[in-house]
Amino acid sequence: MITLFKCCYKPFLPLRKTSLLSPSQWPIPLHRHRISTATTKYADNRPRVRFRSFGSTGQSQPSINDESRKTTGGGGGESNNNSNSNCNINKSSSSELWLYNTMSKQKEVFRPKVAGKVGMYVCGVTAYDLSHIGHARVYVCFDVLYRYLRHLGYEVNYVRNFTDVDDKIIARARELGEDPISLSRRYCEEFRRDMVYLNCLSPSVEPRVSEHMPQIIDMIKQILDNGCAYNIDGDVYFSVDEFSDYGQLSGRKLEDNRAGERVAVDSRKKNPADFALWKSAKEGEPFWESPWGPGRPGWHIECSAMSAAHLGYFFDIHGGGMDLIFPHHENEIAQSCAACKKSNVSYWIHNGFVTIDSEKMSKSLGNFFTIRQVIDLYHPLALRLFLIGTHYRSPINYSDVLLEKASDRVFYIYQPRLLCFVTRLEVLFIWLQTLHDCEEVLSHHNEEDRKDSIPPAVSSCVSKFNEEVLLSMLDDLHTPVSVSALSEPLKTINDLLHTRKGKKQELRIESLAALEKAIKNVLSILGLMPTSYSEVLQQLMEKALKRAKLTEAQVLQKIEERTSARMSKEYEKSDSIRKELAAVGIALMDSPDGTSWRPAVPLSMQEQQISAA
């Protein structure tokens, strides 16, 4: 398999009790929380926060109770009082979500404008080509936020737009000899397919620029009427000098905006930093009629108009990649406030870049891989796991090695009785059981026959798992810790299914059911829950064969040759066959029942990882 990029970032570690990264390696510091019925005050004098665990079976969810609403102004789902008594949960305690706000440059307690409801707008793609994995990171990141807000009990109105009228679309359509609107419509559908592959939930609304011209024109009129824009020969520009708070989001000053660097050069503008609200029509371009003549909207006004149309001028969350902080989101704030002085977004949330050798991945630089290129060789869930394996605000340096690791981890979660060899620097260990085995065993036992209790040790394991996930997700969506937390309950499942002691344990089936339910709950929050374990396992193996450029028949033939060599005591040949397959990412596993195979990180990548370390 051709290596796409060299590894420049810390790899996924094998599933085990420790976190993916040690506390000293976390890119974003985690606040330390204590679970208690008493009020907790932190050393940095942050507001007092209370927490509640999920409950031992994963049924109950953290919520904000009525008392906390009075004191914090926050809102969540109604309190769930069905927690399993084995977990010793204080039902009156509450949980609060902390999110990093780019506007304030700090984490803040999430308090929606309307209790129990959230309005969220995320800037969508400019649809003129297939989306790359930088786009994938944006929408996986906000899909996790969307899922978690819903999990917390909020009713979320998630708006994600399509830009289907833009300079890039027109230029690409001209290259292909295609109608710009038709071209954009086609790539909007391709983007939707990519989101399905990545297991992203559909937003509540997906508005398009071409369908919101009346709203865009009305907003430009408001801005002109309020004296914050001017018309020159059919072009309408926003006057940044009329908005005193310009630069509040990015921290940039007007003198930092040099013409030619993301600022259009036009000698007619009053200030070089002024930006277009409406562009007069040019020959061969799509246009719409307006009070200033035929033309089309500028890029920034689109999102201001669409967010106002679907969420109003006051909503909770506006998100996107860090590259949108300036000028796009800065200009959105200026426009929206110029149209409505009381315009306000509570939380501006931005995810970090996907980089190549520490350089931002983008179409304009040509250093990108499309989502389709990646999932042609790797399972989409492996790509999703790769993306959430780093905190959303930290950069990810893309490499085949890390994607191989993510693919392996997906396999660890779902596959039964696998042998995990990660690198020579780490201890070999065996995962004897995962959800596939657990599901198989539970299918042979009627749910009606199960008792209502589980052993204290299992209850403690589930509670600890849920609390670790709860704390990590409440602290600015620290997904790497949540992923790592899966290790302990999976290990407990393995023990219950495959060790002598575990098989004899009292309430074994009840314990398996509680553990499985808790794990499924978290996988659903992270968007990693498949419709079928066996289907994903089969697909992972097919992708591994494709990367290795082998067929399953060829691998089975190699296994037969190796078995014959071992029977003939030709151990050197046997070892050679094993290494030959390991070199291309096929690991052989011997058991009393014979030899099987599974995907693995190719030896060359393991050696590359060791060298980098």
LORO-531280 format. One record per residue: residue in one letter; x, y, z of N, C-alpha, C in turn. Coordinates in steps of 0.02 Angstrom, whole numbers, plus 50000, padded with zeros to 5 digits. Each point is the difference from the previous one (the first is absolute). Layout:
N
AXYZXYZXYZ
...
This chain:
613
M500424994050000499585006050000500445006250000
I499805004849961500385006149994499895004350062
T500525002350032499935004450057499835007049976
L499445002750023499785006549978500415005650030
F500114999650066500385005250034500414996950056
K500525003550019500384997550057499655002050065
C500114996250052499665001350064500355005650036
C499625005050019500285005750036499615001550063
Y499614995350024499595001350059499984993750042
K499855000850064499994994250045499484995049978
P500164993649999499544994849975499484998250051
F499494996349977499534996950045500364994850041
L499864999650063500284994750042499504994350001
P500234994050018499534994450004499495001350055
L499434996849993499485000750051500244996950065
R500035004050050500194997650066499755005050051
K500184999150061499705004050053500205007349996
T500605001449977500235007049997499685003649943
S500035006850001499725004149948500414999449937
L499725002649945500385000249938500635004050009
L499965005550036500585004250015500025000850076
S500615000350026500065001350071499785007150014
P499825001650063499775006850014500495005449978
S500654998650004500495005049980500005001149925
Q499724995249961500005000649927499365002949973
W499485000850043499375002549974500105007049972
P499805001249938500085006649970499585005350033
I499414998150026499565004750033499944997950073
P500215004150048499984998050070499284998450021
L499934994650037499354998250028499935002750071
H499435002850014499865002150069499864993750040
R500224999850062499884994350043499325000850034
H499574995049995499345000350030499954994650054
R499625001450051499874995150052499264998349999
I499844993650003499304997950002499785000250073
S499515004150014499795000850069499315003050003
T499654998850056499355003350009500115007150024
A500605001450026500145006850024500215004549941
T499955006450011500205004749948500765000049995
T500265000649940500714999949988500245006849977
K500515002650031500295006349977500724998749978
Y500195002549943500664998749972500495005450021
A500644998149995500535004550019500025006349957
D499764999449937500015005849955499365004150006
N499614998750054499395003850014499474999749946
R499994994549961499464999149951499354998950038
P499435000949967499354998850033499964992950027
R499614999150051499924993450030499604995549955
V500244993949993499694995249954499854993550035
R499454996949983499844993450026499934995249943
F500124993650013499964994949948499584994150022
R499744996649949499644993850013500224994849949
S500094993950022500224994749955499444997749955
F500184996149948499514997449953499564994750033
G500254996550049499634994250027500324993649975
S499944994650037500384994149985499834996649935
T499395000749976499824996749938500005004749941
G500225006150010500025004749945499335003049983
Q499494998850041499335002549984499925007350018
S500235001950059499885006850021500525004649971
Q499815006249989500435004949968500125005850047
P500595003449993500115005950041499505005349980
S499735003450049499515005249985500055005650051
I499685005649985500015005650045499315000350034
N500004999650065499364999750034499715007050010
D499395000250026499645006350006500375005050045
E500294997550054500345004450047500595003549967
S500394996149960500595003049968499805005049947
R499414999049968499785004849950499905006950031
K499755000150063499885006350033500655003650015
T500534996250015500635003250020500465001349943
T499964996149946500475000849945499705002849937
G499344999549994499685002249938500064995049945
G500324994150015500094994949949499374995949991
G500014995849950499424995749988500214993649968
G499694994650017500164993649969499384995849997
G500094993549991499434995550000499734999250070
E499424997150006499714998850066500424994950036
S500055000750065500404995450040499724993049995
N500454995149991499804993049994500134996650066
N499484997450031500084996950066500014992449998
N500214997249942500004992749993500704997050009
S500455003550033500684997550008499994993550040
N500454995449980500064993750035500255001250071
S499684997150048500185001250070500704997650017
N500284995449960500664997450015500555005349991
C499845005649967500515004849984500065005750050
N499545000350049500035005150051500005007149971
I499555001349953499975006549967499565004750040
N500245006250009499595005150032499535002949948
K499364998850004499535001849948499865007549997
S500195003650053499855007250000500585004149973
S500574996849988500585003749975499915001549926
S500415004549974499925002149931500674999949964
S499975000849934500615000149960499995006249957
E500595002649985500055005949957500534998849947
L499835001949941500454999249943500425006449993
W500664999149994500465005649990500244999849928
L499965005749965500245000449931500485005949994
Y500514999149958500475005549988499695004949951
N499965006350021499705005249960500555004249968
T500054999949934500525003849966499945007450015
M499395002450011499905007250013500335002050066
S499904996150052500285001750066500684997150012
K500214995449956500654996650005500064995950064
Q499444997150022500014995750059499414995350000
K500034995050043499434995450007499455003450040
E499394998849980499425002850034499474994750010
V499625000650054499444995450011499495001349945
F499764994649970499505000749946499325001350030
R499735005849983499335001850022499615002649940
P499544996049974499625002149941499555005950015
K499835003749948499565005850008499304997950021
V499784994349976499344997450019500124993250034
A499774999250060500114993950038499764993949961
G500454995149995499824993749968500065000049924
K500155005849970500055000449927500665003249979
V500274997649944500645002649975499935001649926
G500235005949981500065001849929500734999849981
M500174996049950500714999349980500075000749925
Y500445004549979500145001049929500734998349987
V500124995749950500684998149981500095001549926
C500525003749983500125001849930500154993749960
G499624999149946500074994149959500515000849944
V500024995349955500504999949946499805004549943
T500515002449964499895003249935500034994349950
A499434998449970499934993749962500245000749928
Y500654998849989500255000049932500464994149986
D500114995850051500444994149992499854995250057
L500304994149998499934995350055500345002850062
S499724998650058500265002750063500624996050023
H500465003650032500614996650025499934998650075
I500514997050029499934997850070500055005950049
G500225005849976499955006050041499275001850011
H499604999449946499285000950007499714994750046
A500224993849992499754994650041500085001550074
R500575003150018500115001450070499505005150027
V499865005149960499515005050022499334996850016
Y499754996049954499324997550007499954994150047
V500544996150008500004994950052500025003350069
C500415005250006500045003750064499325002650021
F499655003449955499365002950019499444994850002
D500104994349967499534994450008500044997350071
V500624999550027500074997850070499665004950047
L500095006549988499685005050042499234999449994
Y499764999249940499284999249988499734993950036
R500364994449994499794993850033500005000950077
Y500525003350025500065000650073499475004750029
L499875005549965499475004550023499334996350002
R499864996149948499384996150000500004994850057
H500584997050012500064995250055499865003250067
L500215006350007499885003750062499275002050008
G499604998949948499295001450004499775006349966
Y500465003449965499815006249965499644998549935
E499545004349982499705000049934500435004649956
V500354997149952500505003749962499755001549929
N500025006349982499875002149931500675001249968
Y500244995049963500675000149970499955002149927
V500285005849984499985002749933500704999649969
R500064996849944500654999549964499875001649927
N500295005349976499835002449933500424997049944
F499785001149939500394998749940500115006649965
T500635001649984500145005849957500004997449929
D499475001849963499954997649931500035005849950
V500205005950024500125005849957500665003150023
D500524999549960500665002250023500485000549941
D500535004050008500515000849948500314993349981
K500154995850050500334993649986499544995449961
I499365000250016499524995849964499965002249927
I499985006649989499955002749932500624998249960
A500595000550032500634998449965500034992649982
R499794995750046500024992849987499504998149946
A499415003050002499494998649949500245002149931
R500365005649998500275002449936500514995049973
E500414997250045500504995049979499674993949970
L499454997950031499664993849980499465001249947
G499885006349984499475001549952499324998150025
E499875001250065499384998050033499665006050031
D499354999650008499635005350034500205000150074
P500185006050027500235000350070499514997250051
I499365001549993499514997650048499944992449995
S500024997349940499964992749990500614996650029
L500595002949989500624997350027499974999850076
S499795005650030499965000450072499504995150029
R499434999349967499494995350024500284992950002
R500394998249949500304993349996500484998950059
Y500425005050014500484999150054499695000550069
C499435003350005499634999950064499794992950016
E499764996449949499804993050011500594995650016
E500575001349968500604996150016500215001150072
F499955006250023500175001650070499544996250048
R499364999849984499534996450042500184992650005
R500224997249945500214992950001500614999150046
D500465004749997500594999750044499795000250073
M499525004250016499775000550069499664993550024
V499654996649955499704993650017500554994950013
Y500514999949957500574995450010500315001150069
L500065006350020500335001650064499534999550059
N499404997749989499514999050053499805006650034
C499985005449962499775006450026499255000649993
L499675002250052499285001049998499835005849953
S499424999649969499785005549957499825006050043
P500195006149979499795006050038499255000949997
S499745004550040499295001549999499815003449935
V500445004449976499885003849938500665000649962
E499964999749934500595000949957499845005349947
P500005006450019499835005349953500535001049946
R499785002549942500465001549945499955007449984
V500555002949979500025007149983499505001649945
S499994995849948499575001449943499265000350017
E499824997150058499304999950021499845005550051
H500495004350015499915005150051500175007149975
M499915001249936500155006649973499575005550030
P499344999050010499605005450031500265001950069
Q500184995050041500265001550067500675003649997
I500424998049953500665003249992499915007349979
I499585001249951499885006849975499705004450055
D499534997150039499705003950055500525001950052
M500454995550016500515001650050500475005449974
I500194999749937500435005249972499655006850002
K499355000049986499615006250005500045002950070
Q499924995650051500025002350070500685003150016
I500544996849976500675002450014500115006849967
L499765000849939500055006449965499595005450036
D499394998250020499585004850035500305002350066
N500394995650031500325001750064500675003549991
G500175001649937500615003849987500654996250005
C499974993449995500614996050008500254996949934
A499715002349943500224997449935499895005549948
Y500314998949941499935004949946500004996449933
N499685003349952499914997149933500445003649950
I500394996349962500425002849947499884996049936
D499665003049952499904996949935499704993050005
G499534999050044499674993650006500344995250048
D500595001850026500344996150051499865003150068
V499804996050048499875002650067500544997450047
Y500315004750036500544998250046499815001750072
F500224995850046499925001450071500575004750021
S499835005150038500505004850024500224998150070
V500604997250005500244997750066500115005850048
D500125006049973500115005850044499375001850038
E499424997849976499375001550034499834995050055
F500424994950008499884994950052500595000150048
S499915003250056500565001250046500284993650031
D499594994850003500244993750032500314995249949
Y500155002349940500294995649950500674997250025
G500084993549998500604996750024499934996850068
Q499415000550030499914997450068500084992550005
L499824996349948500054992750002500724997749988
S500315002749949500674997849981500565003650038
G499845005950027500525003950033500435004049952
R499824999849936500385003749950499805007349999
K500475004349982499875007049992499955001549925
L499645005449983499905001649930500665000949963
E500515002850034500645001049966500364993449984
D499764994550032500304993449986499734997049935
N499465002749973499684997349940500315002849938
R500504996749975500355002549941499654997849936
A499935004749954499664998549937500354994349964
G499604995649972500274994349964500054993850042
E499975000750066500024994250045499304999050029
R499604996349963499314998550018499575006450001
V500265005449973499635006249995500025002149926
A499435000549968499975001649929500285007049986
V500425000549949500295006449981499515003749954
D499805005950021499545004149960500105007350021
S500265004049954500165007050015499385004250015
R499414997449982499385003850012499784999650073
K500274995250038499774999150069500265005750045
K499595001950048500195005250048500574997750045
N499984993750018500524997050041500194993449967
P500644998449993500194993749967499704993950033
A499815000650064499714994250036499264999249988
D499675004949968499294999349984499894993949956
F499444996650011499884993849963499325000249966
A499934995949948499415000249957499404996650032
L499445003549999499354997250018499624997749938
W500105003849945499664998349937500485001549943
K500064995449952500455000749943499595000849936
S500145005349963499635001149938500154994449951
A499504998649957500044994349954500565001049949
K500334994549985500514999949946499774995049947
E500235001149941499784995949943500134992650013
G499504995949987500074992850006499914997350071
E499855004550049499914997850069499265000050019
P499804995750046499315000250023499865006450038
F499405002649996499845006250034499275000150021
W499855004450047499335001150025499875007550000
E499385001949991499825007150000500005002750071
S500215006350007500025003250066499895007549991
P499915003750055499935007349995500625003449972
W500574996550000500635003049976500184997449931
G499544996449970500124997149934500124992550005
P500054996649942500114992850001500684998350030
G500034994550036500634997950031499904994050045
R500464999050045499974994450046500325002050067
P499864996450053500255002050066500744998550009
G500315003850046500684998450022499974993950045
W500574997250015500034993850039499745001050071
H500215005150034499865000750072499265001250015
I499675003949959499315001850013499544993949998
E500214994949963499594994049993499834996950068
C500524998950040499894996650064499635004450050
S500135006549998499635004450045499254999749984
A499835000249936499304999949980499674993250015
M500354994649986499704993350010499944998350074
S500495001950041499954998750071499425004050030
A499935006349978499455004250025499324997249977
A499984997349939499374997449973499774993950039
H500464995850023499814993650031500084999950077
L500405004650027500115000150072499845006850032
G499925005149958499915006750026500675003350012
Y499995006150025500625003750013500314998150067
F499644996250041500244997950065500004992450004
F500574997050000500034992750007500624998050038
D500084993550011500494997750050500704998749973
I500054996149947500664997649977500105001449926
H500575002849984500205000849930500684996749994
G500074995349953500624996249996500294999449931
G500624997549998500364998849938500734998850014
G500394999349948500724999150008500345006550021
M500604999550029500375005950023500165004849943
D500034997549939500155004349944499435004949985
L499424998950029499435004449989499965005750050
I500424999850052499975005450051500095006749966
F500515000449957500105006049960500144998049928
P499665003149951499545005750009499274998050007
H499834993749985499304998349992499575001450061
H500184997250057499585001050059500055007150028
E500585002949993500075007050020499525004449960
N499974998749935499565003949957499264998450013
E499874993750016499304998250017499765004050060
I500415000550051499815003850060499855007349982
A500455002949960499925007049981499355001149961
Q499874995649951499395000649959499374999250042
S499994994750040499404998550040499855005650049
C500525002650032499895005550047499815006549965
A500255000949938499825005949962499264999649978
A499764993949987499304999149980499545000250060
C500234997550057499604999950062500485001150058
K499955005750033500485001950052500004995050058
K499454996550011499974995350055500214992949980
S500274999249940500224993549977500524997150048
N499924993650016500464997050049500034992549992
V500614997349997500134992850003500384998850064
S499764995450041500304998950066500694996749998
Y500084994949957500624996149999500264999249929
W500615002249989500344998949936500494994350010
I499894994549964500394993950010500364998249936
H500654998750005500404998649941500454993950011
N500034995749950500434994150004500685001349968
G500504996250021500685000749973500064997049930
F500565001549968500124997849932500214992749997
V499904997149942500374993849982500595002549959
T500604998250021500605002649968500414994649966
I500415002149954500494995749966500685003250012
D500424996650039500645002950019499915007050030
S499505000550044499855006150037499735005649956
E499814998549939499695004949956499274998149991
K499555005050005499294998849995499824996449936
M499594994850006499754996649941499465004249967
S500065001349935499495003949965500044998749926
K499445001249966499984999149928500435005249965
S500025006050028500395005349967500754998550000
L500244996350051500714998250002500134993449963
G499484996449985500074993749963500274994250042
N500065001050066500284994750043499444996550039
F499564996849964499434997150034499834993249972
F499634996250041499704993849978499255000650009
T499634998049951499275000150007499784994550047
I499415000950028499714994850043499954993549961
R499815000549937499924993949959500664996449991
Q500545003749991500664996849992500194996150062
V499865002950057500184996850063499574993850013
I499345000749993499564994350016500024994649946
D500345001449945500104994749951500464994650029
L500465002050045500474995450030499874998550073
Y499655004650034499864999150071499255000550013
H499784996550051499295000350017499835007050025
P499415002749980499815006750023500005000950075
L499824994750038500025000650073500725000750025
A500484997349963500705000950019500205007349991
L499775003149946500135007149989499675004150054
R499394998450017499655003750053500374999450066
L500214993950017500374998950062500665003849999
F500345000149943500615003849993499885007450016
L499445002649975499865007150008499805001950072
I499654995550035499815001750069500524997650050
G500524996749976500544997750045500455005650023
T499895006049974500365006050022499485005150020
H500145003950051499525005150021499845004649942
Y499385001949994499775003549940500355006649987
R500285003250052500345006449989500744999349985
S500264994050005500714998849985500094998149927
P500565001649970500124997949931500124992549996
I499824997049943500154993049987500474999849940
N500574996850007500444999149943499844993349968
Y499735000249941499764993949967500574995549978
S499914993550010500474995149975499674993249994
D500274995849958499754993149993500074996250066
V500555001350036500134996250061499435001150049
L499805006350010499475001450048499334997149977
L499895000149935499384997149975500004992450008
E500574996949991500074992850012499844998550074
K500255004250044499874999150071499255000650015
A499695005049970499285000950011499614994049973
S500214997549943499674994249971500074994050046
D500594999250028500114994650048499555000750061
R499925006150023499615001050061499264998549988
V499755001749942499314998149983499944992550001
F500504996649973500004992749998500024997250071
Y500395003250044500054997850070499315000150033
I499635005349987499365000950033499504994749979
Y499994998449936499484995749974500184992649995
Q500654998449989500174993149981500084995350060
P499794993849994500084995150053500704997050000
R500264998750060500614996150011500575001949953
L500235006150006500545001949955500645001050039
L500564999149965500655001150029500245006849976
C500185004350046500195006849981500755000950006
F500355001249945500705001750001500075007049973
V500195004750042500005007049978500705002149979
T500495000250042500695001449980500454995950045
R500644999649980500484996250039500145003350067
L499825006450007500125003550062499464998750052
E499484996649981499444998950046499894992650011
V499714998650057499894993150020499454996849958
L500134993649979499474996449965499444998350050
F499425001049979499444998150044499424997449957
I499574996550031499454996749964499335002950022
W499625002249951499315001850012499584993849982
L499744996550049499654993749989499275000949982
Q499765006250010499295000849988499815007249987
T499545001349957499725006749990499264999449987
L499725005249975499285000349995499694994749956
H500364997849950499734994749956499864993750039
D500484997950040499914994050042499455001150051
C500015005950030499505001650052499304999649971
E499905002949943499354999949967499794992849985
E500474996049978499864993049983499764996150062
V500355001050056499824996450061499325002350026
L499895006650000499375002750025499404997849958
S500124998749936499454998149956499714993250019
H500374996150039499774993350021499645000150068
H499925006050029499675000650065499435005149995
N499424998050023499435004549997500085005850050
E499845005949977500055005950042499524999550059
E499424996849990499504999550053500254995950059
D500484995549987500254995650053500555003250042
R500225005849981500565003150036499765003450064
K500445000050049499855003250063500145007549994
D499765003950049500045007349997500655002850029
S500424995750026500615002450033500634997249966
I500565003250014500654997749976500495000350058
P500554996249998500494999950055500305006950012
P500195001650061500305006550016500615001749957
A500424995049985500605001349961499835002449929
V499504996849971499795001949932499665006850002
S499585001050051499675006550007500515005650008
S500524998650038500545004950009500365001549935
C500124994749961500335000849935499595004449953
V499354998649998499565003949956499955007250024
S499945001050065499955006850027500645004049986
K500564996750010500645003449987500075001949927
F499804995449957500025001249927499555005949981
N499394999850024499535005449984500225006750027
E500285000050059500225006350029500605002849963
E500454995549979500595002349962499785003149933
V499534996749968499745002649937499635006650012
L499595000150053499625006050017500475006050010
L500514999050041500455005650016500395002349938
S500214995349959500395001849941499575003749949
M499384997849991499575003249951499755006850025
L499865000550064499785006450027500565005149998
D500624997850001500565004649997500215001249928
D499595003849964500165002149932500094994149953
L499574994950007499994994349954500684996749992
H500294997750056500664996949996499934992749979
T499864999049935499854993349974500574994950007
P500655002049997500514994850007499964996350066
V499815003450053499944996850065499404995250000
S499465002149967499414995749996500154993649961
V500385000649946500194994249960500434995350042
S500495002950036500444995950041499634996550056
A499475003150026499624997250056499664993449981
L499924998749935499684993749978500414993950021
S500645001050013500454994450014499774995650058
E499845003150057499864996150060499364995849995
P499445002849979499404995749993500094994549948
L500385001349947500124994749951500414994450030
K500495001850041500414995050034499574995950047
T499545003350035499554996350046499554995249961
I499765002149942499604995549958500424994049980
N500625001149980500444994549980500084995050057
D500115002650060500084995550058499374995950013
L499425003149995499374996550013499874994549948
L500235001049939499854995349947500534994549992
H500625001550017500534995449979500474997550056
T499915002450061500424997350054499584995350044
R500324995350031499644995350043499635003650056
K500335004850030499695003750055499405004049974
G500095003149943499455004149972499404995849982
K500114994149971499444995849980499594997450059
K500324999850059499664997550059499695005650042
Q500115006249979499775005750040499245000350005
E499765001650059499285000850011499745006049960
L499414999349974499685005449960500435001949939
R500304995049970500455001149944499645003149940
I499424997349982499635002649942499765007150014
E499765001350061499785006650017500585005049996
S500594997750021500595004349997500195001649928
L499984995049958500165001049929499515005049968
A499364999350017499495004449972500115007250022
A500175001050064500115006850026500625003249967
L500544996049995500615002649969499895001749926
E499664995449965499885001249929499585006349990
K499505000850042499565005849992500375006650012
A500435000050050500395006150015500475001649942
I500324994949972500465001149944499635002449939
K499434996949985499605002149942499795007350007
N499825001950061499785006850013500555005049981
V500614998550020500565004549986500194999849925
L499984994149971500154999649928499495004049960
S499385000150022499495003949966500155007550005
I500205002350060500185007050009500575001949954
L500494995749993500595001449959499884998749926
G499424997149983499854998649930500384994049974
L500184995450045500394994149981499594993550003
M499355000750012499584994150007499774997649931
P500214994149979499794997449935499334996650003
T499694999149943499374996249998500144992650009
S500604997849982500174992950006500744999350012
Y500184996650056500714998850014500324995749946
S499674994649983500294995349952500105003349931
E499545004449982500075003449935500615004549999
V500115003750055500595004350004500644995950000
L500004994550037500594995750002500174997549931
Q499504997949963500124997549932500275005549956
Q499745006050006500235005749960500715001950019
L500164999850065500695001450021500494995149970
M499804993749997500444994949971500085000949925
E499455001949967500045001349928500455005949984
K499975005350041500435005849990500734998250012
A500124995750050500694997950014500284996049941
L499604995749971500224996249942500155004649941
K499595005149992500115004849945500655003850010
R500145002150062500635003550014500604995549989
A499914993650017500544995149992500074997549929
K499505001749957499994997749931499994992449996
L499584997150043499924992750002499264998349999
T499854993949981499324997450006499984995650062
E499404998750025499954995650058500234992949982
A499884997949939500234993449978500764999550004
Q500345005449981500735000050003500254999750073
V499655003450044500204999850071499884993050028
L499434997049984499864993250024500504994949972
Q500225001249938500504995649971500665000650039
K500185006150019500615001050040499944996650068
I499395000350028499894996850065500094992449994
E499754997149946500084992849988500744998349991
E500365004049963500724998849990500375000350066
R499815004850042500335000750065499834994050045
T499374997849999499804994250040500394993849980
S500084999149935500394994349975500735000550022
A500275006049997500695001150020500104998550074
R499525002050041500054998650071499954992550015
M499554996649964499944992850010500644996449979
S500345002849951500634997149977500605002650039
K499865004050052500525003150042500475004549961
E499725003149947500385005049962499845006850029
Y500265001250059499815005950038500255006549968
E500564999649966500265006049966499525002249945
K499734995249962499525001649948499355002650030
S499794996850055499405002150035500055007350023
D500575001750030500115006950023500025004949941
S500294997749946500065004349941499315001849972
I499554995249998499325001249975499645004950046
R500064999050066499695004650047500255007149990
K500665000849993500295006749992499805003149933
E499964995849949499805002449934499315003150002
L499544996750035499335002750006499975005950047
A500384999650055500015005650048500275006449967
A500444999249953500305005849966499485004149962
V499464996749978499485003549962499365000950041
G500044998850066499435001550043499524994350012
I500244993849993499584994150014500324996150057
A499674999850057500264996550059499694993050005
L500424995050013499764993150009499934998550074
M499464996550017499874998250070499884992650005
D500424996750041499954992850010499584998450061
S499574994949995499594997850056499904992549993
P499734996750052499874992849995499554998249941
D499615004849977499544998749945500325001249931
G500625002350000500335001349937500275007149997
T500185002249940500285006649990499515004549962
S499915006050025499575004949967500415006349989
W499705005049967500365006249987499565006050016
R500325005750009499655006350012500435005749974
P499705005849990500395005949979500495002050055
A500555002949981500505002450047500385005849970
V500365003650042500435005449975500604996849965
P500135001649937500584997149965500655001150038
L500454995149996500635000450037500405006349983
S499985002049936500385006049980499755006250037
M499345000350010499715005750036500174999750074
Q500014993950028500204999350070500725002450010
E500434998149953500715002150005500065007549991
Q499605002849956500005007249989499785003750063
Q499514997150034499755003050061500544999850055
I500354994450004500534999350049500565005149987
S500175000849936500535004849982499795007150018
A499365001649987499755006750016500015001350075
A499854994650039500005000750073500705001150026
